[in-house]
Amino acid sequence: MHLQTLLFNINNGIATVTINRPDKLNALNAQAKSELRDVFTQIKTDSNVNVVILTGAGEKAFVAGTDIKELTLLNSETGKEFSAKGQEVFDLIENLGKPMIAAVNGYALGGGCELALACHVRIASENAKFGQPEVNLGIIPGYGGTQRLARLIGRGRAMELILTGNQIDAQEALRVGLVNKVVPQADLMGAAIAMAEQIASKGQIAIRMALKAVNMTQETTLSDGQQLEASLFGVCCDSEDFKEGTAAFLEKRKPAFKSK
């Protein structure tokens, strides 16, 4: 796969996808979104990948937003299509069926914040900044930001960020629950890899079922969610990984999961 805006590699079951436009603060243009779709479509069915780390090139930005020049060409019809296509890519990431870790290495603004929100876990460097500044341009978040941000940090905090366009730093993002962990920038990828390795060492059938169950929490009632949980729990109990995991626990040894 020939990529112009991304870097992509797989090592020991961990895929790393890097948005590689550092001269543009890794802003998402049409090419980058197209390549993200292609790469994650491939990852979704790649049995060699258990966990994915998503980050940005350089030390200044994860993704500083969307290419503003592309926005200036939009009207009501093309704007709706523009938003829907971005949502489609970010939905693919959220529903990949494999854990997504965002390693946020600087500015995560607009589409960059929305991209981080589509991931399952967010680790931020100390210099990271988060925000949805779209109102400063006379628009609103269009890649799922109005929906995912409120679900993650609560309606009131999300409203404040979206309506003011203000940015928050990494520590405030940690305080409100937007990120899971803050580390020095030099330690960011090491922390992301360590978490990815920990997740990759588990039974992957259980990991996939857990992702599916948790992703459905905002779309179902508690009763329906618990019915889904019970069904997925049953799927896990029918796996070889379950038999291996319980046997290893009783025998006081490390399990050797085979994702079967």
Wavefront OBJ file of the C-alpha trace (Angstrom):
o trace
v 0.000 0.000 0.000
v 1.487 3.330 -1.100
v 0.839 5.989 1.541
v 1.522 9.707 1.162
v 0.216 11.057 4.464
v 0.580 8.114 6.859
v 3.275 5.837 8.218
v 2.202 2.270 8.993
v 4.004 -0.682 10.528
v 3.221 -3.880 12.435
v 5.459 -5.339 15.128
v 4.598 -8.261 17.424
v 0.878 -7.903 16.895
v 0.871 -4.128 17.424
v 0.156 -1.835 14.481
v 1.331 1.762 14.641
v -0.373 4.321 12.393
v 1.234 7.768 12.275
v -0.331 10.785 10.589
v 2.702 12.131 8.778
v 2.148 15.781 7.835
v 4.289 17.495 10.487
v 4.767 20.630 8.369
v 0.957 21.049 8.491
v 0.708 20.023 12.174
v -0.728 16.746 10.830
v -3.962 18.440 9.735
v -6.389 16.018 8.110
v -6.898 16.624 4.423
v -8.926 14.501 2.004
v -5.899 12.343 1.205
v -5.192 11.621 4.875
v -8.801 10.627 5.551
v -8.836 8.381 2.491
v -5.625 6.686 3.591
v -6.923 6.270 7.140
v -9.951 4.484 5.705
v -7.765 2.207 3.582
v -5.330 1.369 6.381
v -7.994 0.641 8.986
v -10.037 -1.409 6.531
v -6.943 -3.560 6.090
v -6.206 -3.724 9.829
v -9.769 -4.791 10.625
v -9.309 -8.153 8.909
v -5.574 -8.613 9.539
v -5.155 -11.510 11.972
v -1.585 -10.378 12.658
v -2.830 -7.214 14.396
v -4.237 -7.331 17.929
v -3.844 -3.702 19.049
v -3.380 -0.382 17.222
v -1.532 2.773 18.309
v -2.493 5.977 16.491
v -0.242 9.038 16.769
v 1.074 12.050 14.878
v 4.517 12.763 13.452
v 6.782 15.273 15.178
v 6.578 16.786 18.653
v 4.007 19.546 18.133
v 0.783 17.889 17.081
v -1.265 14.722 17.125
v -3.671 16.299 14.634
v -4.192 20.053 14.816
v -7.472 19.960 12.914
v -8.853 19.708 9.399
v -7.321 21.341 6.345
v -8.978 24.784 6.452
v -8.543 25.354 2.716
v -10.840 22.400 2.044
v -13.464 23.831 4.414
v -13.678 27.115 2.502
v -15.107 25.292 -0.523
v -18.131 23.857 1.300
v -21.814 24.744 1.106
v -24.818 23.153 2.844
v -24.909 20.138 0.535
v -21.179 19.453 0.224
v -20.687 20.284 3.904
v -23.109 17.558 4.955
v -21.309 15.082 2.702
v -17.913 16.226 4.029
v -19.049 15.624 7.612
v -20.636 12.257 6.843
v -17.499 10.943 5.120
v -15.350 11.939 8.082
v -17.804 10.301 10.471
v -17.630 7.122 8.404
v -13.845 6.915 8.835
v -13.968 7.651 12.558
v -16.794 5.127 13.055
v -14.584 2.531 11.359
v -11.868 3.276 13.923
v -14.206 3.122 16.921
v -15.811 -0.120 15.720
v -12.614 -1.732 14.467
v -13.023 -4.704 16.798
v -9.456 -4.186 17.990
v -8.279 -1.880 20.793
v -7.267 1.581 19.604
v -4.795 3.605 21.674
v -4.352 7.286 20.791
v -0.862 8.528 21.693
v -1.561 12.263 21.716
v 1.721 14.082 21.216
v 0.698 17.749 21.131
v -2.266 19.586 19.640
v -5.456 17.544 19.273
v -7.858 20.175 18.018
v -11.052 19.977 15.977
v -10.843 16.848 13.854
v -7.779 15.824 15.863
v -9.719 15.837 19.122
v -12.514 13.928 17.387
v -10.001 11.378 16.096
v -8.682 10.828 19.626
v -12.270 10.477 20.877
v -12.885 7.681 18.352
v -10.077 5.667 19.962
v -10.745 3.458 22.990
v -7.896 4.736 25.194
v -6.067 8.064 25.109
v -2.558 8.633 26.488
v -1.364 12.240 26.318
v 2.055 13.847 26.494
v 2.450 16.695 28.976
v 2.396 19.264 26.156
v -0.878 18.000 24.663
v -3.749 20.424 24.080
v -7.348 19.460 23.391
v -10.224 21.474 21.997
v -13.144 21.791 19.601
v -12.541 25.286 18.201
v -14.922 24.952 15.257
v -17.217 27.775 16.453
v -14.303 30.150 15.817
v -14.778 29.310 12.126
v -18.545 29.570 12.218
v -19.152 25.804 12.153
v -19.585 22.961 14.646
v -17.627 19.720 15.135
v -18.511 17.462 12.226
v -16.690 14.168 12.781
v -18.662 12.982 15.807
v -17.341 15.503 18.325
v -20.736 16.729 19.521
v -21.690 13.135 20.275
v -18.552 11.411 21.569
v -17.276 14.289 23.706
v -20.531 14.569 25.657
v -20.653 10.821 26.164
v -17.084 10.758 27.448
v -16.858 13.792 29.756
v -20.502 14.715 30.315
v -22.851 17.137 28.635
v -21.947 20.210 30.691
v -18.184 20.032 30.160
v -18.651 19.144 26.499
v -20.989 22.094 26.022
v -18.414 24.451 27.511
v -15.613 23.247 25.246
v -17.753 23.234 22.106
v -19.537 26.559 22.719
v -16.429 28.524 23.763
v -13.934 26.893 21.426
v -11.453 26.933 24.337
v -8.501 24.592 24.602
v -7.551 22.576 27.683
v -4.156 21.184 28.610
v -3.271 17.568 29.295
v -3.773 17.747 33.058
v -7.232 19.270 32.706
v -8.058 16.647 30.081
v -7.036 13.997 32.602
v -9.114 15.631 35.341
v -12.308 15.670 33.268
v -11.783 12.159 31.917
v -10.907 13.005 28.341
v -7.597 11.118 28.605
v -6.594 8.058 30.610
v -3.010 8.987 31.396
v -0.495 11.848 31.037
v 3.222 11.167 30.628
v 6.333 13.155 29.658
v 6.573 13.523 25.897
v 9.749 11.424 25.776
v 7.842 8.558 27.422
v 4.676 8.760 25.315
v 5.283 6.014 22.780
v 6.874 3.805 25.419
v 3.733 4.123 27.551
v 1.484 3.427 24.565
v 3.521 0.387 23.536
v 3.560 -0.954 27.113
v -0.231 -0.733 27.295
v -0.593 -2.250 23.829
v 1.666 -5.153 24.799
v -0.344 -5.743 27.961
v -3.607 -5.840 26.000
v -2.084 -7.999 23.258
v -1.039 -10.580 25.868
v -4.660 -11.281 26.835
v -7.125 -13.635 25.196
v -8.158 -11.759 22.092
v -11.634 -13.254 21.900
v -12.334 -11.754 25.321
v -10.828 -8.434 24.216
v -13.083 -8.300 21.153
v -16.177 -9.213 23.160
v -15.336 -6.571 25.785
v -14.941 -3.900 23.086
v -18.280 -4.835 21.577
v -20.065 -4.752 24.927
v -18.625 -1.434 26.081
v -19.139 0.240 22.702
v -22.851 -0.573 22.944
v -23.343 1.100 26.337
v -24.484 4.388 24.800
v -26.878 2.737 22.372
v -28.835 0.368 24.631
v -30.787 0.370 27.860
v -29.141 -1.190 30.907
v -31.370 -4.237 30.531
v -30.546 -4.735 26.843
v -26.884 -4.082 27.525
v -26.796 -6.740 30.214
v -28.468 -9.222 27.874
v -25.756 -8.504 25.307
v -23.101 -8.861 28.009
v -24.472 -12.269 29.018
v -24.476 -13.454 25.402
v -20.900 -12.299 24.829
v -19.842 -13.826 28.149
v -21.242 -17.103 26.836
v -19.236 -16.761 23.619
v -16.073 -16.392 25.702
v -16.946 -19.481 27.774
v -17.060 -21.575 24.598
v -13.518 -20.602 23.568
v -10.229 -22.434 23.946
v -8.822 -19.231 25.469
v -11.288 -19.534 28.367
v -10.232 -23.123 29.038
v -6.560 -22.127 28.845
v -6.999 -19.046 31.022
v -8.793 -20.880 33.812
v -6.400 -23.831 33.656
v -3.390 -21.505 33.817
v -4.843 -19.723 36.839
v -5.436 -22.988 38.711
v -1.996 -24.295 37.744
v -0.349 -20.987 38.758
v 1.278 -20.397 35.377
v 1.112 -17.795 32.624
v -1.634 -18.553 30.073
v -0.740 -19.277 26.445
v -3.713 -17.810 24.603
v -4.273 -18.744 20.950
v -7.237 -16.482 20.188
v -9.462 -19.520 19.578
l 1 2 3 4 5 6 7 8 9 10 11 12 13 14 15 16 17 18 19 20 21 22 23 24 25 26 27 28 29 30 31 32 33 34 35 36 37 38 39 40 41 42 43 44 45 46 47 48 49 50 51 52 53 54 55 56 57 58 59 60 61 62 63 64 65 66 67 68 69 70 71 72 73 74 75 76 77 78 79 80 81 82 83 84 85 86 87 88 89 90 91 92 93 94 95 96 97 98 99 100 101 102 103 104 105 106 107 108 109 110 111 112 113 114 115 116 117 118 119 120 121 122 123 124 125 126 127 128 129 130 131 132 133 134 135 136 137 138 139 140 141 142 143 144 145 146 147 148 149 150 151 152 153 154 155 156 157 158 159 160 161 162 163 164 165 166 167 168 169 170 171 172 173 174 175 176 177 178 179 180 181 182 183 184 185 186 187 188 189 190 191 192 193 194 195 196 197 198 199 200 201 202 203 204 205 206 207 208 209 210 211 212 213 214 215 216 217 218 219 220 221 222 223 224 225 226 227 228 229 230 231 232 233 234 235 236 237 238 239 240 241 242 243 244 245 246 247 248 249 250 251 252 253 254 255 256 257 258 259 260
